[in-house]
């Protein structure tokens, strides 16, 4: 409320679920969580830029070819990037769509996405560690 900007967005829900329901899995590790969402944010921004939508207001009721193209490109880049780097984190696909569909598209909003993910990941680490769960500090455990 202090920033008057959205620190909560839909893909935080499934991220929280992973962090607290299966904290020892690779997708819940800090590395996969943070880098997965970063890939999603960057891919969404690339989709917006390639299709000339960086200044376009979001419109979920009238899908256009450019908006569909931005979403398709962004999802392809996110899935490909995470697969290539071995960083599975499915909620990042939702982050990609949030950005590619223009729901959060300005630089301050994109920074807030990553700050929110960082805060949630830190909370997950603290809660899991205090609960006696050997939550990884960065990489997933083998």
N, C-alpha and C positions, 0 to 999 in steps of 0.2 A: 504494500500500500504506500510505503514511503517513496518509492520510485515512480509510482503511477504507470508502471510498465508491467507487462505480464511475466511473472516468474513461474507461473504454473501453466502448463500446456499439456495436451493429451498424452504425449509419449512418455512423460514422467511416470504415469501410472504403471505401465508395464515394466518400466525400468525398476521402479520401487518393488514391484512384485518379484522380479528376478533377484534383486539384492537381498530380500528378506525371506523368500521361499526356497531359494536354491543358491545360497551365497557361495558355495564352493564350486559351482559350475563355471566353465570358461566364459560364457556370455555375461555372468554377473561380476567378473573381475573388474577392478578399476581400469585396467588397460583397455579391455574390450568396451566397457561402458563409455569412458571418456573419448577414446579414439573413434568408436563406432558413431557416436553422436556428432563428433567433429566432421567425420566423413559425410554424414547426412546433411549437416549444415552447409558444408562446402559444395556438395553435389547439388543441393537445392538451389544455392546461389548461382551455380554454373547453369543450371536449367533455366532459371529466370533470365540470366544475362544472354544466353544463346538465343532465346526466343523473344528478347526485347521486352520483358515484363517487369523489369526492376522498379518501374514507376507506376505500374498498373495496380489498381485496387483489387483486392480479392473478390471473386464472385463465384460462389459455389453453386449457384442456381443456373448459370448459363455457361456451360463448359465450351471453350473455344478450342480450335486446333492448336494455337500456340500454347495455351495452358496445358492441354493434354500432352503436347510435345515436351514441354518443360518438365512435367511430372514423370513421363516415361523416361526421358533422358536422365533425370535426377535419380530415379529408382534404379536404373541400369548402372549408373556410376556408383551408387551406394552398394548395391549387391556385389558388383564386380570388385570394387575397392576393398570391401570387407573380406570377400573370399580370397582375393589376391594376397592380402596382408594377414590372413588368418585371424580376423577380429570379429567373430560372430557376435552380434548384439541386435537381435530382431527389432527391438523398439526404435532403433535408429531409422528404420524404414518409415516409421510414422513421422519422425522429425523431418526427414527428407520431404515428405508430402506437405507438412506444415509450411515449410519454406517454399517449395516449388509451386504450391497453390497460392502463395502470396499472403498467407495468414500472418506470418511473421517474416518480414523481408528486409527491414532496415538494419544497418550495422548495429545500432544499439540493441535492437531486438535479438539479433544473432548472437551478440556477446552475452545477452541475458540468458539465452538458451544454454550456452555453455556454462555460465556461472551457476545456473540452476542445476544442471547435471553434475557439476563439480560439488555443489553443496549437498545434493542427494547422495552422491557417492561417498562423500566424507561422513555423512550421517550413517549410511549403511555400514561403513567400516567401523565406526565407533560402537554402534549398537551391536553388531555381530561380534566384535572383539569383547565387549563387556559381557556378552552372553556366553562367552567361552568358545565361540566358533572361530577357528583359525582362518579368518577371512584374509585373503592375500593382500599384501601391500601394493602390488602392481600387477604382476603376471598371474595367470591362473596356475594353480598348483598342478603338478603332473600326477 
